[in-house]
Amino acid sequence: MNKTKQTFIVAFALFSLFFGAGNLILPPYLGVQAGGNWYLVAFGFALTAVIIPILGIYAHAKLQGTMFDFGKKVSPIFSSVYCVFMYAIAVALPAPRTASVTHEMAIVPFFDSSTLLTSCIYFALVFLFVMNRSRLLSLIGKYLTPLIVIILLIIIGLGIYGGSSETVTTAVSSSFALITSGIFEGYQAFDAIAGVVVGAVIVLSLKTYGEGTFEEKKKLISQAGFIAGFGLFIIYAGLIICGYLLQASFSENATRTEVLTSLSQLTLGNIGTTFLSVLVALACFTTAVGIITGASDYVSGLFQDSRKAYTITAMLSSLIGVIVGSYNVAFIIDIALPALMFIYPNTIVLILLNVLPQKFASETVFKAVVLVTFIFSIPDFLKFLIPVNNLQGVLNSIPLANHSLGWVLPALLTFVIVNIFQPKSLTNKN
């Protein structure tokens, strides 16, 4: 296959595997909330929904292994536990949410059916795709993603062309608060988790072609990741701008899904609902396939690449999807927050450390930075379990903790200190 063509097919596949439920419903809502300061939330959203995920793909290009390789420098036990948590969260939250979004935006406007029925049919189809993973790249990269991109670009183009540029006063006036709101809305897109999970899927799928050296695959994955990241940024920024420009057209206190539905109707008229239905179904479906394929790959690897283990994991993951996916989107988003605050900081740190040259990311650095990140992210997790007032003393003593970013400066400081003071022999050894 032509190298350029193959690069774009992999890039389209990456884009589609990333682009799921949250990626559609979150950006326009951010634009509505930010108003004239849309560029600030766009910057924050891009950090956690574009830059970090694509760095995760680049890390996979360097490692060309499984997700276990991301944390093995900390310790094999840590990496195993981390993988279990990551796949459990991915299978239990973002994958089922794709079915819930599909039901609310693609089924409800046309059919009076139950969410359970939608989930059953949806994950039956997901299971079929997961069991035919050798065709995953070509089916997604050649056909599904181009259709998604075309529909989105039409909506964005018409939205920007027909929108108003009047400045809108927002409830949040602090620039930093707007940036952090974009960062945490980016958490809800699950893209950093997707970068680690589906990146492994891409690596393993490329191996089925049986072509290319390690360096050739590294170059291919890196280039495809950059193209996919650029595409994601254009779409996200466009949807955020549309949310800002058309803010006056949305009903007051509109939900995320209602904003997106109204956006499609305003830009494409009555046919907009139909187009959006197709878009939502495709974008959500490909993400669910990528997540469950990644989880099945991991469990299969634990049992010497057992096909039986792969099939059982795919079946159980699909069953979980049916159950959780029968709940509404708002409920799934709410229950996801504690899990995200628990897993996201260490995921970001592991991605960044794996991207860095080895001389700056020894085993000692991995151990110290991950430990400090875990400790200082605990208050963010506890906010959802106990009253915030009981944690106020701790939050006030940690820089940025009141913005749920208390782990950032301690992790950065630990990275610098360990690199300065660790014996050179350790750096060279690792």
C-alpha positions in Angstrom: 0.0 0.0 0.0 1.2 3.5 -0.8 2.8 5.0 2.4 1.0 8.3 2.1 -2.3 6.6 1.7 -1.6 4.2 4.6 -0.7 7.2 6.8 -4.0 9.0 6.0 -6.0 5.8 6.6 -4.4 5.3 10.0 -4.9 9.0 10.7 -8.6 8.8 9.8 -8.9 5.7 12.0 -7.3 7.5 14.9 -9.5 10.5 14.5 -12.6 8.3 14.4 -11.6 6.2 17.4 -11.0 9.4 19.4 -14.1 11.2 18.2 -16.9 9.8 20.3 -19.8 11.0 22.3 -18.1 13.6 24.5 -16.2 15.1 21.6 -19.5 16.0 19.9 -21.6 17.2 22.8 -18.9 19.1 24.9 -17.4 21.7 22.6 -20.6 23.6 21.5 -21.7 23.8 25.2 -18.3 25.2 26.1 -18.7 27.9 23.5 -22.1 28.8 24.9 -20.8 29.1 28.4 -17.6 31.0 27.5 -19.2 33.5 25.1 -16.7 36.0 23.8 -13.9 34.3 25.7 -14.3 31.1 23.7 -10.6 31.0 22.8 -9.7 30.5 26.5 -11.9 27.4 26.9 -10.7 26.2 23.5 -7.1 26.4 24.7 -7.9 24.5 27.9 -10.0 21.9 26.0 -7.2 21.4 23.5 -4.7 20.7 26.2 -6.5 17.6 27.5 -8.5 16.6 24.4 -5.9 17.1 21.7 -2.3 17.6 22.9 -2.1 15.1 25.7 -4.0 12.3 23.7 -1.8 12.8 20.6 1.3 12.7 22.8 -0.1 9.4 24.0 -0.2 8.1 20.4 3.4 9.3 20.0 4.4 7.4 23.1 2.8 4.3 21.6 4.8 4.9 18.5 8.0 4.8 20.6 7.0 1.8 22.7 5.0 -0.2 20.1 3.9 -2.6 22.9 0.8 -2.7 25.0 -0.6 -0.3 27.6 1.3 -2.3 30.2 4.5 -0.7 28.8 3.3 2.8 29.9 3.8 2.1 33.6 6.3 -0.7 33.7 9.1 1.7 34.7 7.2 2.4 37.9 6.8 -1.3 38.6 5.2 -4.3 36.9 2.6 -4.5 39.8 1.7 -0.8 39.4 1.4 -1.2 35.6 -0.9 -4.2 36.0 -3.2 -2.4 38.5 -3.1 0.7 36.3 -4.1 -1.2 33.2 -7.0 -2.9 35.0 -8.3 0.4 36.3 -8.0 2.1 32.9 -9.8 -0.7 31.0 -12.4 -1.0 33.7 -13.1 2.7 33.6 -13.1 2.8 29.8 -15.4 -0.2 29.5 -17.8 1.0 32.2 -18.1 4.7 31.4 -17.1 6.2 28.0 -18.0 3.0 26.0 -21.6 2.8 27.4 -22.0 6.6 27.2 -21.7 6.3 23.4 -24.9 4.2 23.4 -26.7 6.7 25.6 -25.8 9.6 23.4 -26.8 7.7 20.3 -30.2 7.0 21.8 -30.9 10.5 23.0 -29.7 12.2 19.7 -30.2 9.6 17.0 -33.1 7.5 18.1 -35.4 9.6 20.2 -36.2 12.1 17.5 -37.5 9.3 15.2 -38.6 6.4 17.4 -40.4 6.0 20.7 -38.3 3.1 21.9 -36.5 2.3 25.2 -32.9 3.0 25.9 -32.4 -0.7 26.8 -33.4 -1.7 23.3 -31.0 0.8 21.8 -28.2 -0.5 24.0 -28.9 -4.1 23.1 -28.8 -3.5 19.3 -25.9 -1.0 19.6 -23.6 -3.3 21.5 -24.5 -6.4 19.4 -23.2 -4.5 16.4 -20.1 -3.3 18.4 -19.4 -6.9 19.3 -19.5 -8.0 15.6 -16.9 -5.3 14.7 -14.7 -6.2 17.7 -14.7 -9.8 16.6 -13.5 -8.7 13.1 -10.7 -6.4 14.3 -8.5 -7.3 11.3 -10.8 -5.1 9.2 -10.9 -2.3 11.8 -8.4 0.1 10.2 -9.7 -0.1 6.7 -13.4 0.0 7.5 -13.0 3.0 9.8 -10.3 4.8 8.0 -11.6 4.5 4.5 -15.4 4.9 4.9 -16.7 6.0 8.3 -14.3 8.9 9.2 -14.6 10.8 5.9 -18.3 10.9 6.3 -18.1 12.1 9.9 -15.6 14.9 8.9 -17.7 16.1 5.9 -20.9 16.4 8.0 -19.1 18.2 10.8 -17.4 20.7 8.5 -20.7 21.5 6.8 -22.3 22.2 10.2 -19.3 24.3 11.4 -19.1 26.3 8.1 -22.8 27.2 8.1 -22.7 27.9 11.8 -19.8 30.4 11.5 -21.3 31.9 8.4 -24.7 32.5 9.8 -23.8 33.2 13.4 -23.7 36.6 15.3 -20.4 38.0 16.5 -22.0 40.0 19.4 -20.0 39.8 22.6 -21.7 37.8 25.3 -21.2 38.3 29.0 -20.4 35.1 30.8 -20.9 34.1 34.4 -17.3 33.1 34.7 -15.0 36.2 34.4 -11.6 34.8 35.4 -9.4 33.8 32.4 -7.8 31.0 34.4 -11.2 29.7 35.5 -12.3 29.6 31.8 -9.1 27.7 30.9 -9.6 25.2 33.7 -13.2 24.7 32.7 -12.0 23.8 29.3 -9.4 21.4 30.8 -11.9 19.5 32.9 -14.5 19.4 30.1 -11.6 17.8 28.1 -11.4 15.2 30.9 -15.0 14.3 30.1 -14.0 13.7 26.5 -11.9 10.7 27.8 -9.3 11.4 25.1 -6.2 11.0 27.2 -7.6 7.6 28.2 -8.4 6.9 24.6 -4.9 7.8 23.5 -3.5 5.1 25.8 -6.2 2.5 25.0 -6.8 2.9 21.3 -3.1 3.7 20.6 -2.4 0.1 21.5 -5.2 -1.0 19.2 -3.6 0.8 16.3 -0.2 -0.7 17.1 -1.6 -4.2 17.2 -3.8 -3.7 14.1 -0.8 -2.5 12.1 1.0 -5.8 13.1 -1.7 -7.7 11.3 -0.5 -6.2 8.0 2.9 -7.7 8.7 4.7 -4.9 7.0 7.3 -2.3 8.0 10.2 -2.1 10.4 10.0 -0.7 13.9 11.2 2.7 12.7 8.8 2.7 9.7 5.9 2.0 12.0 7.0 4.6 14.5 7.1 7.2 11.7 3.7 6.1 10.4 2.0 6.2 13.7 3.6 9.6 14.6 2.6 11.2 11.4 -0.9 9.8 11.6 -1.2 11.0 15.1 -0.2 14.6 14.2 -2.8 14.6 11.3 -5.5 13.2 13.5 -4.7 15.8 16.2 -4.8 18.7 13.8 -8.2 17.5 12.6 -9.5 17.2 16.1 -8.4 20.7 16.9 -10.1 22.2 13.9 -13.3 20.4 14.6 -13.3 21.3 18.4 -12.4 24.9 17.8 -15.1 25.1 15.1 -17.8 23.7 17.3 -16.8 25.9 20.2 -17.0 29.0 18.0 -20.4 27.9 16.7 -21.6 27.6 20.3 -20.5 31.1 21.0 -21.8 32.7 17.7 -25.3 31.0 18.0 -25.6 31.3 21.8 -28.7 33.6 21.5 -30.5 30.9 19.5 -30.3 28.3 22.2 -32.9 27.9 25.0 -31.8 29.1 28.4 -30.2 26.3 30.5 -30.0 24.0 27.5 -28.2 20.8 28.1 -25.1 19.6 26.2 -27.1 17.4 23.9 -29.8 20.0 23.4 -27.2 22.6 22.3 -25.8 20.2 19.7 -29.2 19.3 18.4 -30.2 22.9 18.1 -26.9 23.7 16.3 -27.6 21.0 13.7 -31.2 22.3 13.2 -30.0 25.9 12.9 -27.4 25.1 10.3 -29.0 22.3 8.3 -32.7 22.9 8.9 -35.1 20.0 9.2 -32.6 17.7 7.5 -30.1 18.6 10.2 -31.6 16.2 12.7 -31.2 13.3 10.2 -27.6 14.3 9.4 -26.7 14.7 13.1 -28.3 11.3 13.8 -25.9 9.6 11.3 -23.0 11.6 12.7 -23.6 10.8 16.3 -24.2 7.1 15.6 -21.0 6.8 13.6 -18.8 8.8 15.9 -20.0 7.0 19.0 -19.9 3.6 17.4 -16.3 3.7 16.3 -15.2 4.9 19.8 -17.0 2.0 21.5 -15.4 -0.5 19.1 -11.9 0.9 19.8 -12.3 0.8 23.6 -13.7 -2.8 23.7 -11.1 -4.0 21.2 -8.4 -2.5 23.4 -9.7 -4.1 26.5 -10.1 -7.5 24.8 -6.5 -7.3 23.4 -5.1 -6.7 26.9 -7.0 -9.6 28.6 -6.1 -11.8 25.7 -2.4 -10.9 26.2 -2.6 -12.0 29.8 -3.6 -15.5 28.6 -0.9 -16.0 25.9 -3.0 -14.3 23.2 -6.0 -16.6 23.8 -8.8 -16.1 21.3 -11.2 -17.4 23.9 -10.1 -14.8 26.4 -10.5 -12.1 23.7 -14.1 -13.3 22.9 -15.2 -13.5 26.6 -13.8 -10.0 27.3 -15.6 -8.6 24.3 -18.9 -10.3 25.4 -18.6 -9.1 29.0 -17.7 -5.5 27.9 -20.6 -5.4 25.6 -22.9 -6.6 28.3 -21.7 -3.9 30.6 -22.3 -1.4 27.8 -25.9 -2.6 27.5 -26.5 -2.1 31.2 -24.8 1.2 31.8 -25.7 2.6 28.4 -29.4 2.3 29.3 -29.0 5.3 31.6 -29.1 8.9 30.4 -26.1 10.9 29.4 -26.2 13.4 32.3 -26.1 10.6 34.8 -23.1 8.9 33.2 -21.2 12.2 33.1 -21.9 12.8 36.8 -20.7 9.4 37.9 -17.6 9.7 35.7 -16.1 12.7 37.5 -14.7 10.9 40.6 -13.1 8.2 38.4 -11.6 10.8 36.1 -10.1 12.8 39.0 -8.6 9.6 40.2 -7.1 8.2 37.0 -6.5 11.3 34.8 -3.5 13.0 36.5 -1.4 9.8 36.5 -2.4 9.1 32.9 -1.2 12.5 31.8 2.1 12.1 33.8 2.7 8.6 32.3 2.1 9.9 28.8 4.5 12.8 29.2 7.2 10.7 30.8 7.0 8.1 28.0 7.4 10.8 25.4 10.5 12.3 27.0 14.0 11.0 26.1 15.2 8.2 28.4 17.9 10.4 30.0 15.2 12.5 31.5 12.8 9.7 32.4 14.7 7.0 34.3 12.9 4.5 36.5 13.6 6.6 39.5 11.9 9.6 37.8 8.9 7.5 36.9 8.5 6.2 40.4 8.9 9.5 42.2 6.8 11.6 39.8 3.9 9.1 39.7 3.9 8.7 43.5 3.8 12.4 44.1 1.1 12.9 41.4 -1.0 10.2 43.0 -0.7 11.7 46.5 -1.5 15.2 45.5 -4.5 14.2 43.3 -6.2 12.5 46.3 -7.9 15.7 47.5 -9.5 16.1 44.0 -10.9 12.6 44.3 -12.1 13.1 47.9 -14.2 16.2 46.9 -16.8 13.8 45.6 -16.9 11.6 48.7 -16.8 14.1 51.6 -17.9 17.7 52.1 -15.5 20.2 50.4 -15.4 22.3 53.6 -13.6 19.4 55.4 -10.8 19.6 52.8 -10.5 23.4 52.7 -7.4 23.5 54.9 -5.6 21.0 52.7 -6.8 22.7 49.5 -5.6 26.1 50.6 -2.1 24.8 51.4 -1.5 23.3 48.0 -1.0 25.6 45.0 -3.8 25.2 42.4 -5.6 22.7 44.5 -8.7 24.8 44.6 -8.8 24.5 40.8 -8.4 20.7 41.1 -4.8 20.9 39.7 -2.9 20.5 43.0 -0.8 17.7 41.6 0.7 19.8 38.7 3.4 21.8 40.5 4.5 19.1 42.9 4.9 16.6 40.0 6.9 19.2 38.0 9.1 20.0 41.0 9.7 16.3 41.7 10.7 15.8 38.1 13.2 18.6 38.2 14.7 17.7 41.6 15.1 14.0 40.8 16.7 14.7 37.4 19.2 17.1 39.1 20.2 14.9 42.0 19.9 11.3 40.9 23.2 9.6 40.1 24.3 9.9 36.5 24.8 6.1 36.4 21.1 5.6 37.0 20.2 7.9 34.1 22.6 6.2 31.8 21.5 2.7 32.9 17.8 3.5 32.1 
